[in-house]
Amino acid sequence: MWTGLLLLLPLWAQQCGLALATLRTIGGLHRAAAVGGVEVAVAGAGPGAGTATATGPGSMELLLRRSKRGWAWNQFYLMEEYMGDGPQYVGKLHSDQDPGDGTIRYQLTGDGAGDTFTIDPRSGDIHATKRLDREERSVYTLRARAVSNRTGRPLEDWTNFTIKIHDINDNAPTFTKSVYMASVPEMSDVGTSVMTVTATDADDISYGNSARVVYSILEGQPYFSVEPNTGIIRTALQDMNRENREHYQVVVQAKDMAGQMGGLSGTATVSITLSDVNNNPPRFPQGVYQFSIPESAQPGSVIGVLQVRDNDVGRNAEMDYKITSEEGRDVFRIATDKDTQDGVLSLNRQVDYESKRMYTLRVQVENRYLDPRFRSLGPFHDTALVKVAVTDENEPPVFQRSSYQMEVQESAPVGTIIGSVSAMDPDHIRSPVKYSVDRHTDMDHVFNVYPGNGSVYLQKPLDREEASWHNISIRAEEFNNPNQISRVPVNIKVLDVNDNPPTFATLYETFVCENAKAGQRIQMISATDPDEPIGGQRFSFRLAPEATVKANFTVRDNNDNTAMVLTLRSGYSRIQHSRYLVPVVISDGGSPVQSSTNTLTVRVCSCDRDGNMKLCNAEALVLAAGLSTVALVAILLCICILLMLVVLFAALRHQRKKEPLIMSKEDVRDNVVSYNDEGGGEEDTQAFDIGTLRNPEALDDSKLRRDIMPDALYPPLPRRPPPSSLTGAPAAGGAGGGAGVLCDNGDMRDFITQRLAENDTDPTAPPYDSLATYAYEGSGSVAHSLSSVESAASDGDHDYNYLSDWGPRFKKLANMYGTEDSDKDS
């Protein structure tokens, strides 16, 4: 059986007597178990303190119950933050089967075994190898057993035990914040709660006073206090005024050990702001304000600003203004500036210096939001007098009316007075006024006004049908100050006069059937008149007197501004008479009566039985459409002329079309120009002169090209003649004989040399090479033939190395021919 040995710290044993009594009781049980073969020793309890003999039946029953356990101990306790040099001793494990000769080995596993806690395998002593912190971990659970070194078999199974870390006061209280922000209304009563601060202590609250925190104020008295146990900060001074002091800083201390000496402490800063309440009434800094305003000021103009003092801020400083006096209440108005809370006095309607020169107002200001708790501090409003002086201004003339409306007959003669306008200088000097028409409103100069009296008269005849209303503007300006001008609109209505005869309402296309019967209606006609009589139009229709003789048609008035055209006989023939002209006289009901004769064209057509038109004379159709034969011929002639112009333009465009200079579609960087023209008539005379090719002796050296620089600015480079021309090798098949062909082509060579020099020395030439191929041959040529077909020598007989000396513009040619020569040489 096992015997457990537990080492208890003396300090803990003194403070926890109950636990010690429990150990002793357990020790007694273990001791009782020793009678049965198990022995337990309690270290540090003194001799005999942990031994007892169990007697009686109850003890035997307990002995039999405890004999089932192999281990017998209680919890181990260990002080945190051990400051010793060596490992800290925890306790000792011992078995009664251990003879002390090293045949039994003790093993330990669990939390921190081998790292934080170690066991001596021979003696069973347990030590803590590290400095422990209860705030990091307060309990460790381990397992132990004893194993025989001889057999390797465990003498007992694994059994758990715990090691509890005993707390000491090693942590200071800490606040949840280092700086707190709070506010409390000004003028608050003593004891008003501001806020609650909280501090925590990491020590064990169940052990002693290590975690018992007490609050106190280090700075901030006598304005604020704090409750020691709760941390509630309260006001400690009556009627603290924000206007005197707004911000306070309070330093609060939290100390453990219930505030006793030796306790640890922490501090926090609380920034307290007194919030504003409406405890100050608004006040005008002065009792009388004086302002002035010119009489020309327009409504809405600002006259002045009334500044008011209010020591409150924000919502408590918002104010309302009003004019309490009867005088000037409708002339002026006052409003609150939202940003500054000042009173802005402005003009409500225009003032007149000649009518009233001084206004005295009584203005009141009051707080918008009142606090009933502070009504006793005085009336929260104030009153001031405001005097507004009206200054005189040189004002423009003022018309008696804002607008004028006049009427005139359209038949009124020029010079007729239509009406008059009147304006007056409002100033006290009463300057005379002259009138004129604003020509921007009367561009046609139809009306005018007498400058002295303002009478408007007619300057040109009127026509109501063209314009029934005329809207003009009359100007009035002072004689002494022409810059003072005012305008008034004048609307002139032109009254109608019956001066226009009625006409057909539309163009009628009327036909009569060949088989028409007498009295048959062939057309319903109506009329229109641009005049507008007061009672409305009343038209009458009748057949013209000259058409009543042997009339084929008649007109019947319907007395409703319409009339019917009726046939007077039966049967009409298109062959005999394809159309008829019916003159109709239309009269209006105005005064004087206006009438006009309108001709109605009636075509004779072939109709079916139902009276539907089938066929009419072609000429009649053309005439009805309003086109004569001459007009048709003119239209056809114009079409023919347009067609001829189109054909001529296309022919000229085709003739001007030329073959492109560069035939290839490839990107040719060296502009190779091919001249393939033979004979006379060449158009391109800028690049070369074909006449010179035909007769080199006629070369005019004094002729300069207009697209190159003269040779004098850049002397030509010397050219080395080709070897073939110096050797005088015979030419086979030449047109002019053998050696003479190669020997006598100096003119051609000089010509090409000169053109080459011109291109080399031309600073205005385009940046590309120009290859000109000259081909001419025939009898009588001084330079003989240049054709390769009749050349005296083949390509192999020529040395083209001299092309390399002709400059960079002939580099490509030199590479083409020089490469072949080099290939042959190789």
Secondary structure, DSSP 8 states (H G I E B T S, - for coil): -EEEE-B--HHHHHH-HHHHHHHHHHHHHHHHHHHTT-----BTS-TTTT-----SHHHHHHHHHHTT-S-----EEEESS---SS-EEEEEEEETT--SSS-EEEEEEETTBTTTEEE-TTT-EEEE-S---TTT--EEEEEEEEEETTT--BSS--EEEEEEEE--S----EES-SEEEEEEETT--TT-EEEE--EE--S-TTSTTTT--EEEEEESTTTEEE-TTT-EEEE-SS---TTT--EEEEEEEEESGGG-TT--EEEEEEEEEEE--S-S--B-S-SEEEEEEETT--TT-EEEEE--B-S--GGGG-EEEEE-SSTTTTTEEEEE-TTT--EEEEESS---TTT--EEEEEEEEEESS--GGGGGG--SEEEEEEEEEEE------EESSS-EEEEEETT--TT-EEEE--EE--STT---EEEEE-TTS-TT--EEE-TTT-EEEE-S---TTT-SEEEEEEEEEESS-TT-EEEEEEEEEEE----S--EESS---EEEETT--TT-EEEEEEEE-S---TT----EEEE-GGGSTT-SEEEEE-SSSEEEEEESSS---TTT-SEEEEEEEEE-SSSS--EEEEEEEEEEEEE-TT--EEEE-HHHHHHHTT--HHHHHHHHHHHHHHHHHHHHHHHHHHHH----S----S--SS-B------SS--S--SS--HHHHH-GGG--TT---TTS--GGGS--------HHHHHT---TT-TT-SHHHHHSTHHHHHHHHHHHHHHHT-TTS-SS--B-------TT-TT----SSS-SS-GGG---GGGGGG-GGGHHHHHHHHHHHHHHH-
